[in-house]
Amino acid sequence: MSGLSDVRLVLRNQELEAGQRRSMVGLEPAAISRWALFWRRRYTRKALLELTHEQLHDIGLNVEQARQEGLKPFWRG
């Protein structure tokens, strides 16, 4: 399994776990979707910072592009 696939699996697992925790809190559906977006951005941007040069090349990014995206706050689109 490639490193990129591993990252996707880890991120998907975290999203599923986060969704289960949020569904137990009793938030309104609109709030859940907004928080889900923020949660996804936070974890995918963090994962970008941890990718190797080869993995970044596979997804068509260079180190500087990944760093710029990875350091953006989760509330920015």
SULQUIWO-V424784 format. One record per pair of residues at least 12 apart in sequence whose C-alpha atoms are under 8 Angstrom apart, sorted by the first residue. I is the first residue (numbers start at 1). J is the second residue. If there is no record, write none. Layout:
# SULQUIWO-V424784
i:I j:J
i:I j:J
This chain:
# SULQUIWO-V424784
i:3 j:55
i:4 j:55
i:7 j:47
i:11 j:43
i:11 j:44
i:15 j:36
i:15 j:39
i:15 j:40
i:18 j:39
i:19 j:36
i:38 j:74
i:38 j:75
i:39 j:74
i:41 j:74
i:41 j:75
i:42 j:73
i:42 j:74
i:44 j:70
i:45 j:69
i:45 j:70
i:45 j:71
i:45 j:72
i:45 j:74
i:46 j:70
i:46 j:71
i:47 j:70
i:48 j:66
i:48 j:67
i:48 j:69
i:48 j:70
i:49 j:66
i:49 j:67
i:49 j:70
